[in-house]
Each structure stands twice: as structure tokens, then as C-alpha cells.
Amino acid sequence: MNAHAGRVVAPHGVEPRSRASLDVVCFEALDIEERAAHHRIRHAVFVDEQAIFDGSDLDDHDAQDNVVRVLAMRGDEPVGAVRLYPVDQSRQLWKGDRLAVLPAYRAHGVGAPLVRFAVAYAGKHAGRRMIAQIQVANVQFFERLGWSACGGAEPYLGQTHQPMEIALTNR
């Protein structure tokens, strides 16, 4: 899975915020092995651990060509994933979802680089704003990354989520 060597693996201008996150490399999962790791992480978190989905968290978005699957690695270990996709190209609106970090790595600075990568990627690809449905327990984490609430908390996938947004820049 070291095929990401030589590829752009961190958005320009994105600096890690903690020593632990220095070891995290985020990149677009392009080949079969990387995509399989991305989906295994999502399955482990959303199906096995949180039981948000029964059997699989894959949906219609996963079949679309414009979905970006991001993988986070620490060394040779896949440890986190997120996906993003354009929702409305005329409004330059993107959505981020399925942010998943394996439990053993949640205190190791994996989530922030994944979110920053997704935000930077969407901004570089004509995005002006990104939205997401955030589990209530993670709202402060997203606020620290520059996101803000847009509307009130609401049921989403059987749990209470807070709709959030962030303005994107083309850096």
C-alpha cells in the first residue's frame, strides 16, 4: 500500500496540529487495495462498532464516479477514512461523510488530518462550501477545525446529528 509514494498526499498549506498527527498521511484511495482498506475501516466503525448500518455502510454514493475516498495511514497501517463528493456543482457545494477512525487510533491525531484533507481537496476542485452531518459528540472537534452549525440538531441514520458547514478556499 506504499503506492502513494510520489503522489500528493497532503494538501498544500495543511499543517498538522499535534505531534501525533505528524505520522498521519492522508491521500485519495485510488487502487483496489487502498479502496478495500478504506471500506474495511468504514465497515469496522459504522457496522461492527457503532451498528449504525446493518451489514454494510455502502450506498448509492459509493457507486458514483465523482466520490473521493480518502485513506489515512500511520506507517503501513490504514487507520482512518473519509469520503466526499460534490452535491451541487452549480452552487459549488460538497459533502463530507463517513469519517471513520479505528478505535485504537482515535487519540493519535488521525481525524483532523482527514477532515483537513477533505476540506482542502473540495476547495481545490471548485468547491466553495462543504456540509456534513456530524454526530453530536463530535461537534466541538469540528468547531475546532473551523466548521459551524447550520440549523438545529436532527435525527440522521437513527442518531442525533448536527448539520455543519465550512467555507472552502481554492489554495
C-alpha positions as CSV (number, residue, x, y, z in Angstrom):
1,M,0.0,0.0,0.0
2,N,3.0,2.3,-0.3
3,A,1.9,3.0,-3.8
4,H,1.0,6.5,-2.6
5,A,4.7,7.4,-2.6
6,G,5.2,10.2,-5.1
7,R,1.6,11.2,-5.1
8,V,0.3,14.4,-3.5
9,V,-0.6,13.2,0.0
10,A,-1.2,16.3,1.9
11,P,-3.0,19.5,0.7
12,H,-0.7,22.5,0.3
13,G,-0.8,24.7,3.4
14,V,-2.3,22.0,5.7
15,E,-0.1,21.7,8.8
16,P,-0.5,19.0,11.4
17,R,-1.8,20.5,14.8
18,S,-0.2,17.9,17.0
19,R,2.9,15.7,17.2
20,A,0.9,12.6,16.8
21,S,-0.7,13.8,13.5
22,L,2.8,14.2,12.0
23,D,2.8,10.5,11.4
24,V,-0.5,10.5,9.6
25,V,-0.5,10.5,5.8
26,C,-3.8,11.2,4.0
27,F,-4.4,10.5,0.3
28,E,-7.0,9.6,-2.2
29,A,-7.6,5.9,-2.3
30,L,-7.2,5.1,-6.0
31,D,-6.3,1.5,-6.4
32,I,-8.2,-1.6,-5.4
33,E,-6.1,-2.3,-2.3
34,E,-6.4,1.3,-1.0
35,R,-10.2,1.3,-1.6
36,A,-10.6,-2.0,0.1
37,A,-8.7,-0.6,3.2
38,H,-11.0,2.5,3.1
39,H,-14.1,0.4,3.1
40,R,-12.8,-2.0,5.8
41,I,-12.3,0.9,8.1
42,R,-15.8,2.3,7.4
43,H,-17.3,-1.2,8.0
44,A,-15.4,-1.7,11.2
45,V,-16.6,1.7,12.6
46,F,-20.1,2.1,11.3
47,V,-21.3,-1.6,11.0
48,D,-19.3,-3.5,13.6
49,E,-18.6,-0.9,16.3
50,Q,-21.5,1.6,16.1
51,A,-24.1,-0.6,14.5
52,I,-25.4,2.4,12.5
53,F,-25.8,0.1,9.5
54,D,-26.8,-3.5,9.2
55,G,-24.4,-5.5,7.1
56,S,-22.8,-2.7,5.1
57,D,-22.5,1.1,5.0
58,L,-22.1,1.2,1.3
59,D,-24.8,3.3,-0.5
60,D,-25.6,4.8,-3.9
61,H,-22.8,7.4,-3.5
62,D,-20.2,4.7,-3.4
63,A,-21.1,3.7,-6.9
64,Q,-20.7,7.3,-8.3
65,D,-17.6,8.3,-10.3
66,N,-17.3,11.6,-8.5
67,V,-16.9,10.2,-5.0
68,V,-13.5,10.7,-3.4
69,R,-12.4,8.1,-1.0
70,V,-9.6,9.2,1.4
71,L,-7.4,6.9,3.4
72,A,-5.3,7.8,6.4
73,M,-2.2,5.8,7.1
74,R,0.3,5.7,10.0
75,G,3.3,4.0,8.6
76,D,2.0,0.9,6.7
77,E,-1.2,0.8,8.8
78,P,-4.5,2.0,7.4
79,V,-6.1,3.8,10.4
80,G,-8.9,6.2,9.1
81,A,-11.1,7.0,6.2
82,V,-13.5,9.7,4.9
83,R,-15.4,10.2,1.7
84,L,-16.5,13.4,0.0
85,Y,-18.4,14.3,-3.2
86,P,-19.9,17.3,-4.9
87,V,-23.6,17.7,-4.1
88,D,-24.5,20.7,-6.3
89,Q,-21.8,21.8,-8.8
90,S,-23.7,25.0,-9.8
91,R,-23.6,26.1,-6.1
92,Q,-20.1,24.6,-5.7
93,L,-21.4,22.6,-2.7
94,W,-19.6,19.5,-1.5
95,K,-20.5,17.0,1.2
96,G,-18.2,15.1,3.5
97,D,-19.3,11.9,5.3
98,R,-18.3,8.5,6.6
99,L,-15.4,9.9,8.7
100,A,-14.1,6.9,10.4
101,V,-11.0,6.3,12.6
102,L,-10.3,2.9,14.1
103,P,-10.7,3.0,17.9
104,A,-7.1,2.3,18.7
105,Y,-6.0,5.4,16.8
106,R,-8.6,8.0,17.9
107,A,-6.3,9.6,20.4
108,H,-3.4,9.7,17.8
109,G,-4.4,12.7,15.7
110,V,-5.9,10.9,12.8
111,G,-9.3,12.6,12.5
112,A,-8.1,16.2,12.0
113,P,-5.8,15.4,9.0
114,L,-8.6,13.5,7.4
115,V,-11.0,16.4,7.7
116,R,-8.4,19.0,6.6
117,F,-7.6,16.9,3.6
118,A,-11.2,16.6,2.6
119,V,-11.8,20.3,3.0
120,A,-8.6,21.2,1.0
121,Y,-9.5,18.7,-1.7
122,A,-13.0,20.1,-2.2
123,G,-11.7,23.6,-2.2
124,K,-9.1,22.8,-4.9
125,H,-11.9,21.2,-7.0
126,A,-14.2,24.2,-7.4
127,G,-15.9,23.8,-4.0
128,R,-17.0,27.0,-2.2
129,R,-18.7,25.3,0.8
130,M,-18.8,21.8,2.4
131,I,-21.5,20.4,4.5
132,A,-21.7,17.3,6.8
133,Q,-24.0,15.6,9.3
134,I,-21.9,15.4,12.5
135,Q,-22.6,13.1,15.4
136,V,-23.4,15.4,18.4
137,A,-20.4,14.0,20.4
138,N,-18.1,15.3,17.6
139,V,-19.4,18.8,17.2
140,Q,-16.7,20.5,19.3
141,F,-14.0,18.6,17.3
142,F,-15.4,20.0,14.1
143,E,-15.8,23.5,15.6
144,R,-12.1,23.5,16.4
145,L,-11.4,22.8,12.7
146,G,-13.4,25.8,11.6
147,W,-16.8,24.3,11.0
148,S,-20.0,25.9,12.2
149,A,-23.5,24.6,12.9
150,C,-26.1,25.3,10.2
151,G,-29.6,24.6,11.6
152,G,-30.5,22.6,14.6
153,A,-29.6,19.0,15.5
154,E,-31.8,16.4,13.8
155,P,-32.2,12.7,13.5
156,Y,-29.9,11.1,10.9
157,L,-29.3,7.4,10.4
158,G,-31.0,6.7,13.7
159,Q,-28.9,9.1,15.8
160,T,-28.9,12.8,16.5
161,H,-26.6,14.7,14.2
162,Q,-25.7,18.3,13.8
163,P,-25.7,19.7,10.3
164,M,-22.4,21.7,9.9
165,E,-20.7,23.6,7.2
166,I,-17.4,25.2,6.3
167,A,-16.4,27.7,3.7
168,L,-13.8,26.4,1.2
169,T,-10.9,28.2,-0.4
170,N,-9.0,27.3,-3.5
171,R,-5.5,27.0,-2.2
